[in-house]
Amino acid sequence: MSPMSTTPHLRRAGADDAAELTRLRLIMLASLGDIPEDGWASECEAAFRERLDTDPCFVAYVVDAGDRLLSSTVGQYMPLLPRPGRTPYVGHIASVATDPAHRRQGHARRTFEAVHDHLVGAGCTRINLTATPEAEALYRSLGYEDPSGPTPLTWNAGRPPGTSGGTAR
């Protein structure tokens, strides 16, 4: 974080922001009803530190108030196999979080737009995300829409067959 800046400002996050990014991610997860297990915070912080330091396909932007981060958006991209009409990279917005005391001030929009622009600049012409009901209007206002084409499906390990995400084998 920046030393005692009084005006919140947008900037790209670095490895030194790992603890604050973890705090904001926990706020996001809690709003979804996810309560992380013991040890989660240290694992998440270590992952942020490593990825922000070494992975050029991983990016985070934050609104920094000097003594703490007010908002963050985290994104990543990966290369795809060649295919006619397919772009070389697909992006994914992994996390958008704003401290509850600082919501409705445009901070999430600022960090989100910065990560979106970074992913587009890296060659992504498709970016995926999962929207909460509270944030869906923001994403739609920025041009995000329901996917077209084949139906996107997800498999989740640990769910019994016949339930959401399971397979009937």
PyMOL commands that set and color helices and strands:
alter all, ss='L'
color gray80, all
select helices_A, chain A and resi 15-31+40-54+100-102+107-121+136-141
alter helices_A, ss='H'
color red, helices_A
select strands_A, chain A and resi 9-12+58-64+69-79+89-98+124-128
alter strands_A, ss='S'
color yellow, strands_A
deselect
rebuild
show_as cartoon
